[in-house]
Amino acid sequence: MARIIGAIATSHTPTIGFALDANKQADPVWKPIFDAYEPIKAWLKEKQPDALFIIYNDHISSFFFDHYSAFALGVGEEYPVADEGGGPRGLPPIKGHSPLARHIGESLVADEFDMSFFQGKPLDHGCFSPMSVLLDRNPDWPLPIIPLQMGVLQFPVPSATRCWKFGQALRNAIESYPEDLKVCIVATGGLSHQVHGERCGFNNPPWDQKFMDLLENDPIALTRMTHADHATLGGAESAEIVMWLLMRGALAANAKVVHKSYYLPSMTAIATMIFEHDAEPMPAKVAEAHRAHMTHQVDGIEKLDGTHPFTLERSVKNYRLNKYLRDLVIPEHRALFKSDPEKSFEQAGLPENERDMIRRLDWLALIRHGAIFFVLEKLAAVSGVPNPAVYAAFRGMSLDDFQKTRNAAVTYGVGGKETQAKVEATGK
């Protein structure tokens, strides 16, 4: 089974990435930053983890307030670098460990954490700033990640206690994964800083040192503090430190720090820590029971004929197809599909079998393949096919025969004025 080998805590200020990209490694102002990461790089080389679970927060680069989640877990297969306003950094995309991510997500939901999941989103400096100094690329990244984006910028934010409990659930999730993997948890953010308002530039080095000491020796004390307490001591943006507490919750009570550094060059305290996690492995029977707990809500659903639950596995496997069909809500994409579908297929990189199903409007084949119904609604609307005709196709019936099974023989679709007349005509 998978096991946690330890954890890394690191600031994620963009100055780290800037200094690296500007070749400031020998500059006296920046050199202490790079020196602090050398022991961590050596530790990673010694421990040889198979995957990194990275806790970070996006800085309104890929996540915006039109949909802002407390806990968003990346379950995709690859993550590019975000453009934060001046173009993306010259770093390659990094692979995700999708099977482990999906397992973790299912476990957390079973433990009643209300997760959201993302794919295809670029990651900003919250992730890539420390990653770019922790890992050497030759030319690609040496190992995959599972990113957890925490919404700490818009209140209400999950409490310190909630983050601690999340960490405890994360440990069960990782250790119950059946494959033999070594996982390192990386918590980013902090420490003391404030980057807005009249208090901008606030730092508190004595508190930063005490926080790191409490994180190792008495993390429960940190759970008793409110966000206002943390902001008073560390500045408003130091709310990020709950991500360090989440990491600590996933470790054994006796986890020990084997490396620690602290440096304050400008606006943000840059700190690093390595925790070694020497814990008893989860017993096989406990892991088996936990996996059963993860699936008990859907056990038996596979016995329902003609039912195709849209799982995280289906979502990841068919992300490109579902995105292509969902994007029919975009006028430009919709227009290209209607005028030159082959060109739109080519631009999206759809394989021939998916192109064929779309050309033939083979609704049942698309569902069985992994499309979710609600993107098929959009394809139907664009194609002038009423919803009842799609339902009839699922059942292998004519539209007239299907309508006889309904209380009212109505025709409708989800399209607006652009397709309404065509749907009505087709449904007659």
WOBEL-V866905 format. One line per field, one symbol per residue. phi: phi as a letter, one per 30 degrees, with the letter a starting at -180 (. if undefined). A space follows every 10 residues. Layout:
phi->???
//
This chain:
phi->.dbdclbbca dbeddddddd dchcecdedc eedddddddd dddddddhdc accccbbdch cccbddabcd bbcdcdcabd dddckbjddd cdecdccded dddddddddd dicdccbbbi ddccdecddd edcdbdcbdc ddadbbdccc dccbddcede dddddeeddd eddddcdddd bccccbccji ddabcbidce jdbbeededd edddedcbdd edddcddddd dddbjedded dddddeeddd cdececdcaa baabdadbdc bbbbccccbd ddeedddddd ddddcddcej dddddibbec dedddddced dddedddddd edddddedda edddddddid ddddeddded hddddddddk ddedddeddd dddicdeedd dddedibddd dddddcdbdc caacddeebe dddddddd
//
